[in-house]
Amino acid sequence: MPPLKAIALSLHFCAWIAQGSPNVSANTPAAPAAPAKSKKMVIILAVVVLLVVAGGAAAWFLLANRHHAEEGEEGAPKQQAQQSAAPKTPPTFLPLENMVVNLADPGGDRFAQIGITLELADAKTEASVKQYLPSIRSGILMLVSQRSSEELLGREGKEKLAADIRREVSKPLGFTVPKPRKARAPNPDDEEEEEAPRPRADTNPVRQVLFSSFIIQ
């Protein structure tokens, strides 16, 4: 039963108790007056019933609001998951010709054969990169020739080279790739830790540099 209807019925019941039964005829001889104590007990009983019904109605409202709030909290992650699952535009891959580069090892007898594929945002970016491809290849050759075989054998060296190549490819397109900030050693004198800067949205159409082959001899 809805709580408002229950409260209305309780009020009607209290009024009925206070006024007496409406079916008593006017010609019926009046019954002896009930003791004042009995009438007081009836009023107390009616008040108790009203309080119980009002408390039940309040509990019903609280539980209903809590249920709706929980449904809202559960629905938000589902909506976010659906948005994240929305299909994105597939990237465009531009493979470059393999490069053979002498490395900066002592004696100059070490070289690297590298296959590079650029992951680009779309075909429009691919057309722009092709317009500057001669200067881009020259810049990549200069970057690789400054490395030693020891630097390029490790994963960290390859990742750094990929980041530098991405920066080189982005220059003629008018985009800059910020260099990664070095982590500062913690200072015991600092009372409060500095809040880490928020990452900026990356709008560079050159998404990443992939190595299709990497041979060092």
N, C-alpha and C positions, 0 to 999 in steps of 0.2 A: 504494500500500500504506500503511495507517495506520502512523504512527510507532511505536506501542507494539508492534505485531505485528513490525515490522522489528527492533526492539531484542530482542525475545524470540528471534527466529530467529538473530540475531547471537550472543546468549549461548549458544544451543544449539550453534551452529557452533564457538564457542571451546571449549566443553566437549568436543565431539567430537574436536577436534584434540588437546586435552590428554590424553584417555583412549585415543585410538586407535580404530580401526574395530571395532564390535561383532561383525562377521561372522567374525572370525578364530577358528578352532576351538582348543580347549584342547589337542588332541592334536598340533597343528601345531608343529613344532620352532620354537623362538624364534629370530627373526632376530638377527643381530648388532646390538648396541646402537649406535644412531646417535650420532654425535659430539655432544658437549654443545653445540657451537656451532650445529649445525643445529637442535636442539631450541629453543635460545634464539631463533633467527630466526623459528621458527613461532609462538612466544608473542608476539613483537613484532608479527608480521603480524596475529595475532588481535586484539591490543589496538588496532592502527591501524584495523582494520575496525570494531571496536566504537565507537571515537571518531568515525569518519565517520558511522556510522548515528545516533549520539546527536546529532551536530551537525545532521544533516538533520532529525531530529525537532524539535529546538529551533527551527530556522528555520521549519518548518511551523507550529508553535504560534504564533510571532510573526506570521507572515503571516495566519493565520486570525483572530487577535485584532484585527489592524489592519483587516482586511476588515470584520469585524462592527462595529468602531467607526465606520468610514466610512459604513456603511449606516445606523447610528443617527443620525449627523450629518445625512445627507441626508434622513432621514425626518422630522426635527423641523421644518424649514421647510415641508415639505409639509403636515404636520399643522396648523401655524399658519395656512397659507394656506387650508386647508379650514375652519378655525374662523372666520377673518375673512370668508370667503365665505358664511357662514351668513346666511340671510335675516333682516333686522331688521324690527321693527314700523314700518310706514310712518307718517310724521308726519301730523298734522292741521293743515290750513291754515284760518285764520280771516281773511277779508278784512274790513277796516273801511271805513266810508263815506269817500269822498274829503273832504279837509279843505282849506279855503281860509283862509290865515292871513296877516295883515299882518306884514311883516318889520321888523326894527329898523334899517332904513336911514334916514338923515337925510331928513326931509320926510314919511316914512310913505307914500310912493307905490309901494312895491314890495311884492308879495305872492307867496305860493307856493301852488300847488295840488298836494297830495300824496296819493297813494294808497298805503295801507299794508296789508300782509298779514302776519299773525303765524304763524310756524311753531311749532306746539305739539307736545308729546310724544304726546298722545292725546286722545280725546273728553272724558275726565273733566276735563282741564285746560281744554279749550274751554268747558265748562259753567261752570267757576269764573271764567274771564276774562269771560264774558258777564254774570255777576252784578255785576262791578265795572266794567263798560264805561263808564258815564257818568263816573266819576272818572278812569278811564284816559284817555278822550278829552280831558278837561279838562287833565290833566297833559301830554299830548302837545302840545296847543295852546300851553300855556305854554312848553314847550321850544322849539318852532319859532319862536314870536314873539320869542325872545331872540336869534335868529340874524340875520345880515345876508345879503343876496343874495350878497355876495362869499364868505362862508363856505360857503354851500350850493352854489355853482357847482362847486367842486372835489370830487374823489372823497374826499379825506380828510375834508372837512366832512360829507359824506353818511354816511360810515362812523361818524364820531363821533356824529352825530345818531341813527343806528340803534342804537348801543350805549346811548345815553341813554334812548331809547324802550324798549328791552328792560329797562333798570333800572326804568323807571317802571311797566311792565306787571307786573314781578315783585314789586313791593312789596306789593300787597294779597294776593298768594299766599303771602307769608311767605318769599320768597327775596331774597337780595341779590346784586347783580352787582358784584364788586370793580372799581374803576377801574384801568386799566392803569398799571403803575409806569413812571415816567420813567427812562430809561437814565442812569446816573451817569457823568460824565466820568471817564476813567481818571486815576488819581493816580500820578505817577511815583515817589512815596515809598513806595507800597505794594509790599512785597516779594512777597506772594502775592496772586493774583487771588481774589476772592470767588467761591465756587461759586454758580452760578445756582440759585434756588429751584425745586424740582420743582413742575410744574403740578398743581393739585388736580383731583380728579374733579368734573366739572360735572354736578350733579344737577338743575339748574334745568329745569323742564318747558317754559319759554319758550326755545326753542332759538335762534331768531334773528328779526330783523325784516327784512322784504323790502319794497322799494318797487316797487309796480306802475306808478306814474306819478310824475313829479317835474317840475313846470313852474313856472318862476319868471318873473314879468312885472313 
